Amino acid sequence: MVRAALIVRGLESLIDNATLVVTELVSNAVDHSRLPSIRVLVSRPSANGIRVGVVDRSRTVPVLRTDSNGDQVRGRGLVLVDALTEQWGTEPYRWGKQVWAELKEETA
């Protein structure tokens, strides 16, 4: 879905990073919300950018882990999200939350 949205919008250069970011956000939602449904959103806040969001029914806010425990196999997804995006954050809802991230094409 994200790939198709980026192609339609002419933002093919963002496909690899955007699909990785969405994969991480969806994985977090599946792992931590433990509820049967999530929603993926794609919008275009600017001519050269995309905003992806993952909505779930958990109210637990994700935390960027900066510890360097090399033995941990999991828990570093938001580090990737933070590195690949212009900005990211959480929008709380009464019944859950949306974790979103914005990516932009580099302009020459």
C-alpha positions as a Markdown table, in Angstrom:
| # | Residue | x | y | z |
|---|---|---|---|---|
| 1 | Met | 0.0 | 0.0 | 0.0 |
| 2 | Val | 2.8 | 2.4 | 0.9 |
| 3 | Arg | 4.7 | 1.6 | -2.2 |
| 4 | Ala | 1.7 | 2.2 | -4.4 |
| 5 | Ala | 0.9 | 5.5 | -2.7 |
| 6 | Leu | 4.4 | 6.8 | -3.2 |
| 7 | Ile | 4.4 | 5.8 | -6.9 |
| 8 | Val | 1.1 | 7.5 | -7.5 |
| 9 | Arg | 2.4 | 10.6 | -5.8 |
| 10 | Gly | 5.7 | 10.6 | -7.7 |
| 11 | Leu | 7.8 | 10.0 | -4.6 |
| 12 | Glu | 9.5 | 6.8 | -5.7 |
| 13 | Ser | 12.8 | 7.8 | -4.0 |
| 14 | Leu | 11.2 | 7.4 | -0.6 |
| 15 | Ile | 9.9 | 3.8 | -1.2 |
| 16 | Asp | 12.7 | 1.9 | 0.5 |
| 17 | Asn | 12.8 | 4.1 | 3.6 |
| 18 | Ala | 9.1 | 4.5 | 3.9 |
| 19 | Thr | 8.4 | 0.8 | 3.6 |
| 20 | Leu | 11.0 | 0.0 | 6.3 |
| 21 | Val | 9.5 | 2.6 | 8.6 |
| 22 | Val | 6.0 | 1.3 | 8.1 |
| 23 | Thr | 7.2 | -2.2 | 8.7 |
| 24 | Glu | 8.8 | -1.2 | 12.0 |
| 25 | Leu | 5.7 | 0.7 | 13.1 |
| 26 | Val | 3.3 | -2.1 | 12.2 |
| 27 | Ser | 5.6 | -4.6 | 14.0 |
| 28 | Asn | 5.5 | -2.5 | 17.1 |
| 29 | Ala | 1.7 | -2.2 | 16.9 |
| 30 | Val | 1.3 | -6.0 | 16.5 |
| 31 | Asp | 3.8 | -6.8 | 19.3 |
| 32 | His | 2.6 | -4.3 | 21.8 |
| 33 | Ser | -1.0 | -3.6 | 21.3 |
| 34 | Arg | -2.0 | -7.3 | 21.1 |
| 35 | Leu | -5.3 | -6.3 | 19.6 |
| 36 | Pro | -6.8 | -7.7 | 16.4 |
| 37 | Ser | -6.7 | -4.6 | 14.2 |
| 38 | Ile | -4.4 | -1.8 | 13.2 |
| 39 | Arg | -4.7 | 0.9 | 10.5 |
| 40 | Val | -2.0 | 2.2 | 8.2 |
| 41 | Leu | -2.4 | 5.8 | 6.9 |
| 42 | Val | -0.5 | 7.6 | 4.2 |
| 43 | Ser | -0.8 | 11.3 | 3.5 |
| 44 | Arg | 1.2 | 14.0 | 1.8 |
| 45 | Pro | 1.8 | 17.0 | 4.0 |
| 46 | Ser | 4.1 | 18.7 | 1.4 |
| 47 | Ala | 5.0 | 18.4 | -2.3 |
| 48 | Asn | 8.2 | 16.5 | -1.5 |
| 49 | Gly | 7.1 | 14.6 | 1.6 |
| 50 | Ile | 5.0 | 11.7 | 2.9 |
| 51 | Arg | 3.5 | 11.0 | 6.3 |
| 52 | Val | 2.8 | 7.4 | 7.3 |
| 53 | Gly | 0.9 | 6.5 | 10.4 |
| 54 | Val | 0.0 | 3.3 | 12.2 |
| 55 | Val | -3.1 | 3.4 | 14.4 |
| 56 | Asp | -3.8 | 0.8 | 17.1 |
| 57 | Arg | -6.1 | 0.5 | 20.1 |
| 58 | Ser | -3.3 | 0.5 | 22.7 |
| 59 | Arg | -2.7 | 3.6 | 24.6 |
| 60 | Thr | 0.9 | 2.7 | 25.5 |
| 61 | Val | 3.3 | 5.2 | 24.0 |
| 62 | Pro | 6.4 | 3.8 | 22.3 |
| 63 | Val | 9.7 | 4.9 | 23.7 |
| 64 | Leu | 12.9 | 5.4 | 21.7 |
| 65 | Arg | 15.5 | 3.1 | 23.3 |
| 66 | Thr | 19.0 | 4.5 | 23.4 |
| 67 | Asp | 20.6 | 1.9 | 25.6 |
| 68 | Ser | 23.4 | 0.0 | 23.9 |
| 69 | Asn | 22.8 | -3.5 | 25.2 |
| 70 | Gly | 24.3 | -5.4 | 22.3 |
| 71 | Asp | 22.8 | -8.7 | 23.6 |
| 72 | Gln | 19.3 | -7.5 | 22.8 |
| 73 | Val | 17.8 | -8.8 | 19.6 |
| 74 | Arg | 14.7 | -6.7 | 19.8 |
| 75 | Gly | 13.7 | -3.2 | 20.8 |
| 76 | Arg | 15.7 | -1.1 | 18.3 |
| 77 | Gly | 13.0 | -0.4 | 15.7 |
| 78 | Leu | 12.4 | 3.2 | 16.7 |
| 79 | Val | 16.1 | 3.9 | 16.4 |
| 80 | Leu | 15.7 | 3.0 | 12.7 |
| 81 | Val | 12.5 | 5.1 | 12.4 |
| 82 | Asp | 14.3 | 8.0 | 14.0 |
| 83 | Ala | 17.3 | 7.7 | 11.7 |
| 84 | Leu | 15.3 | 7.4 | 8.5 |
| 85 | Thr | 12.7 | 10.2 | 9.0 |
| 86 | Glu | 12.5 | 13.9 | 9.3 |
| 87 | Gln | 10.4 | 13.6 | 12.4 |
| 88 | Trp | 8.1 | 11.1 | 14.1 |
| 89 | Gly | 5.8 | 11.1 | 17.1 |
| 90 | Thr | 2.7 | 9.8 | 18.7 |
| 91 | Glu | -0.8 | 11.2 | 18.6 |
| 92 | Pro | -2.9 | 9.9 | 21.5 |
| 93 | Tyr | -6.6 | 9.1 | 21.0 |
| 94 | Arg | -9.2 | 8.4 | 23.7 |
| 95 | Trp | -9.3 | 4.7 | 22.6 |
| 96 | Gly | -5.6 | 4.2 | 21.3 |
| 97 | Lys | -2.9 | 6.1 | 19.4 |
| 98 | Gln | -1.3 | 6.8 | 16.1 |
| 99 | Val | 2.4 | 6.6 | 15.7 |
| 100 | Trp | 3.4 | 8.6 | 12.7 |
| 101 | Ala | 6.6 | 9.5 | 10.8 |
| 102 | Glu | 7.4 | 12.0 | 8.1 |
| 103 | Leu | 9.9 | 11.4 | 5.2 |
| 104 | Lys | 11.0 | 14.0 | 2.6 |
| 105 | Glu | 12.8 | 13.8 | -0.7 |
| 106 | Glu | 16.0 | 15.6 | -0.7 |
| 107 | Thr | 15.8 | 18.7 | -2.9 |
| 108 | Ala | 18.7 | 19.7 | -5.1 |
